[in-house]
Amino acid sequence: MYKVITVISALILISCESTGSDDTLSFGKKENVFYNIERGDTLNYSYFSFATGDTIQVTNPKTDTNWDLAFGLIQKENPGPGPQFFDYWGIYTNGGVSGNANGGGICLDTLYGDLNTITAEIKDAIVTDSLDTDGDPYPAVGTKSGSWYSYNPDSHQNTPDVKHTFIIRTADGRYAKVQILEMYYLDEASQQIDLNQPNYLSFRYTFQEDPNSDDLSSN
């Protein structure tokens, strides 16, 4: 069982994009925290809808337009010594090679709390999922527009970069801002992570609920 709470609010590697200054869309409505979405594997993903605020069942991700984000595994062959494959978190949007909807995204080098507006420049910079030169998934957020976490080879621990924020264009063309909070199972009551359960992700987001209004204030 997944759980969402709502609060009132005023994602080692390459850098994310920087923001512009042409303000056209305000954020600040209601901020939601989603706990412990489970990462899928290379074939079976976990799907999330901003409209429902929850995970959903998807029969055919290529044609279904009811999902906005998919969480899975990217496996890349290691050309050098060591393990045969490297595993990476993959976060997909419902557009490009991943889906048939209007989804896309971009990773911005901006603190979540500082991103109160979305600009025409940001909208124009949003990209869709594609394939890399090896034919492997190349997600719009987290790979194509900059990474959102680092890996410590000594502790073997993944850590999200809190300075990065995702702007997601949803399947129906609305927008959300997303910040990854933890990459391990996060106990809601104690706010402590369990390092023995690495395949979970918790995030907070603000969603443009009304497609006909750019007003995302809390009123």
C-alpha positions as CSV (number, residue, x, y, z in Angstrom):
1,M,0.0,0.0,0.0
2,Y,1.4,3.4,-1.0
3,K,0.6,6.5,1.0
4,V,0.4,10.2,0.1
5,I,0.3,13.1,2.5
6,T,-0.5,16.7,1.5
7,V,1.1,19.8,2.9
8,I,0.7,23.5,2.0
9,S,3.7,24.9,0.1
10,A,4.1,29.0,-0.6
11,L,15.9,15.6,-9.1
12,I,29.1,12.8,-9.4
13,L,27.4,13.2,-12.9
14,I,26.5,15.9,-15.4
15,S,24.9,19.1,-14.4
16,C,21.2,19.9,-14.9
17,E,20.0,22.8,-16.9
18,S,19.9,26.4,-15.5
19,T,16.6,28.3,-15.3
20,G,15.7,31.5,-17.2
21,S,13.8,34.6,-16.1
22,D,10.7,34.9,-18.4
23,D,8.0,34.1,-15.8
24,T,4.8,32.8,-17.3
25,L,3.4,30.1,-15.0
26,S,3.4,30.2,-11.1
27,F,3.9,27.3,-8.8
28,G,2.7,27.1,-5.2
29,K,-0.6,25.4,-5.0
30,K,-0.5,22.2,-2.9
31,E,2.6,20.1,-2.4
32,N,2.3,16.4,-2.1
33,V,4.8,13.8,-0.8
34,F,4.6,10.3,-2.2
35,Y,6.3,7.6,-0.2
36,N,8.0,4.5,-1.5
37,I,7.1,3.9,-5.1
38,E,8.8,0.6,-5.9
39,R,11.3,0.6,-8.8
40,G,10.5,-1.9,-11.5
41,D,13.0,-3.8,-13.6
42,T,14.1,-3.4,-17.2
43,L,10.7,-4.7,-18.5
44,N,8.1,-4.1,-15.8
45,Y,7.9,-0.5,-14.5
46,S,5.9,1.2,-11.7
47,Y,3.6,3.9,-13.1
48,F,2.4,7.1,-11.5
49,S,-0.4,9.5,-12.4
50,F,-0.4,13.1,-11.1
51,A,-4.1,13.3,-11.8
52,T,-4.8,10.5,-9.3
53,G,-1.8,11.2,-7.1
54,D,-1.1,7.5,-6.9
55,T,0.4,4.5,-8.8
56,I,-1.8,3.0,-11.5
57,Q,-2.0,-0.2,-13.5
58,V,-0.9,0.1,-17.1
59,T,-1.7,-2.5,-19.7
60,N,0.1,-1.0,-22.7
61,P,2.5,1.8,-21.8
62,K,3.1,2.6,-25.4
63,T,-0.5,3.5,-26.0
64,D,-2.1,4.2,-22.6
65,T,-2.3,7.9,-21.9
66,N,-3.3,7.7,-18.2
67,W,0.3,7.5,-16.8
68,D,2.8,10.4,-16.4
69,L,5.9,8.9,-14.8
70,A,7.3,5.3,-15.0
71,F,10.0,4.0,-12.7
72,G,12.3,1.2,-13.8
73,L,15.8,0.0,-14.3
74,I,18.3,0.9,-17.0
75,Q,21.0,-1.7,-17.5
76,K,24.1,-0.8,-19.5
77,E,26.8,-3.2,-20.5
78,N,30.2,-2.5,-18.8
79,P,32.9,-2.2,-21.5
80,G,35.7,-2.6,-19.0
81,P,36.7,-4.9,-16.1
82,G,34.3,-5.6,-13.3
83,P,30.6,-6.5,-13.4
84,Q,29.1,-7.3,-16.8
85,F,26.3,-4.7,-16.4
86,F,25.8,-1.4,-14.6
87,D,22.3,-0.7,-13.2
88,Y,20.7,2.8,-13.1
89,W,17.4,4.2,-12.0
90,G,15.3,5.1,-15.0
91,I,12.5,7.7,-14.8
92,Y,10.4,7.8,-17.9
93,T,7.7,10.3,-19.2
94,N,4.7,9.4,-21.4
95,G,6.1,10.7,-24.7
96,G,8.8,10.0,-27.3
97,V,9.8,6.4,-27.4
98,S,8.2,5.7,-24.0
99,G,4.6,6.6,-24.8
100,N,2.1,8.0,-27.2
101,A,1.0,11.0,-25.1
102,N,2.3,14.6,-24.6
103,G,4.8,13.8,-21.8
104,G,8.3,15.1,-21.5
105,G,10.6,16.7,-18.9
106,I,13.8,18.4,-17.9
107,C,16.1,18.4,-14.9
108,L,16.9,21.9,-13.6
109,D,19.8,22.9,-11.4
110,T,17.4,24.8,-9.1
111,L,16.3,24.2,-5.5
112,Y,12.7,23.0,-5.4
113,G,11.6,25.9,-3.1
114,D,13.2,28.4,-5.4
115,L,11.3,27.3,-8.5
116,N,8.1,29.2,-8.1
117,T,7.5,29.9,-11.8
118,I,8.0,28.1,-15.0
119,T,9.1,30.1,-18.0
120,A,8.6,29.9,-21.7
121,E,12.3,29.1,-21.9
122,I,11.9,26.0,-19.7
123,K,8.9,24.9,-21.7
124,D,10.8,25.1,-24.9
125,A,13.7,23.2,-23.3
126,I,11.6,20.2,-22.3
127,V,12.6,17.0,-24.1
128,T,11.1,13.6,-24.6
129,D,12.4,10.1,-24.0
130,S,14.6,8.6,-26.8
131,L,17.1,5.8,-27.3
132,D,20.9,6.2,-27.1
133,T,23.4,5.1,-29.7
134,D,23.3,1.6,-28.2
135,G,19.5,1.4,-28.5
136,D,19.1,1.6,-24.8
137,P,16.5,3.9,-23.0
138,Y,17.6,7.6,-22.8
139,P,15.0,9.3,-20.5
140,A,14.2,12.9,-20.7
141,V,14.8,13.5,-17.0
142,G,17.8,12.0,-15.2
143,T,19.9,11.2,-18.3
144,K,19.1,13.4,-21.3
145,S,18.9,16.7,-19.4
146,G,21.2,15.9,-16.4
147,S,21.6,13.4,-13.6
148,W,19.7,13.7,-10.3
149,Y,21.7,11.3,-8.0
150,S,25.2,10.2,-7.2
151,Y,26.7,6.8,-6.2
152,N,29.3,6.3,-3.5
153,P,31.5,3.4,-4.5
154,D,32.8,3.0,-0.9
155,S,29.4,2.8,0.8
156,H,27.6,1.6,-2.3
157,Q,24.9,4.1,-1.5
158,N,22.8,6.2,-3.9
159,T,22.0,9.8,-2.8
160,P,19.6,12.1,-4.6
161,D,20.8,15.6,-5.3
162,V,18.4,18.0,-3.6
163,K,19.6,20.9,-5.7
164,H,17.9,19.4,-8.7
165,T,14.3,19.7,-9.6
166,F,12.4,18.0,-12.4
167,I,9.8,19.9,-14.5
168,I,7.5,17.3,-15.9
169,R,5.1,17.8,-18.8
170,T,2.3,15.3,-18.1
171,A,0.5,13.0,-20.5
172,D,-2.2,15.6,-21.1
173,G,0.1,18.6,-21.4
174,R,-0.1,20.0,-17.9
175,Y,3.0,20.6,-15.7
176,A,4.4,19.4,-12.4
177,K,7.6,20.1,-10.5
178,V,9.2,17.1,-8.7
179,Q,12.0,16.7,-6.2
180,I,13.4,13.3,-5.3
181,L,13.7,12.9,-1.5
182,E,15.1,9.4,-0.9
183,M,16.1,6.4,-2.9
184,Y,15.6,3.8,-0.1
185,Y,12.5,2.7,1.8
186,L,11.5,5.8,3.9
187,D,9.5,5.3,7.0
188,E,6.9,8.0,7.1
189,A,6.6,8.2,10.9
190,S,10.3,8.3,11.8
191,Q,11.5,9.8,8.4
192,Q,14.4,7.2,8.6
193,I,15.6,5.3,5.6
194,D,16.2,1.5,5.5
195,L,19.5,1.0,3.6
196,N,18.5,-2.7,3.2
197,Q,15.6,-1.8,1.0
198,P,17.2,0.1,-1.9
199,N,14.5,-0.2,-4.6
200,Y,12.1,2.5,-3.4
201,L,11.9,6.1,-4.2
202,S,10.1,9.0,-2.4
203,F,9.4,12.4,-3.9
204,R,7.5,15.6,-3.5
205,Y,5.6,17.4,-6.2
206,T,3.4,20.3,-7.1
207,F,0.9,19.7,-9.9
208,Q,-1.0,22.1,-12.2
209,E,-4.4,20.6,-11.6
210,D,-6.4,23.1,-13.8
211,P,-5.3,22.9,-17.4
212,N,-7.2,26.1,-18.2
213,S,-5.5,28.2,-15.5
214,D,-1.8,29.1,-15.0
215,D,-2.7,29.9,-11.3
216,L,-0.9,27.4,-9.0
217,S,-1.3,29.4,-5.8
218,S,-2.6,27.7,-2.7
219,N,-5.9,29.6,-2.7
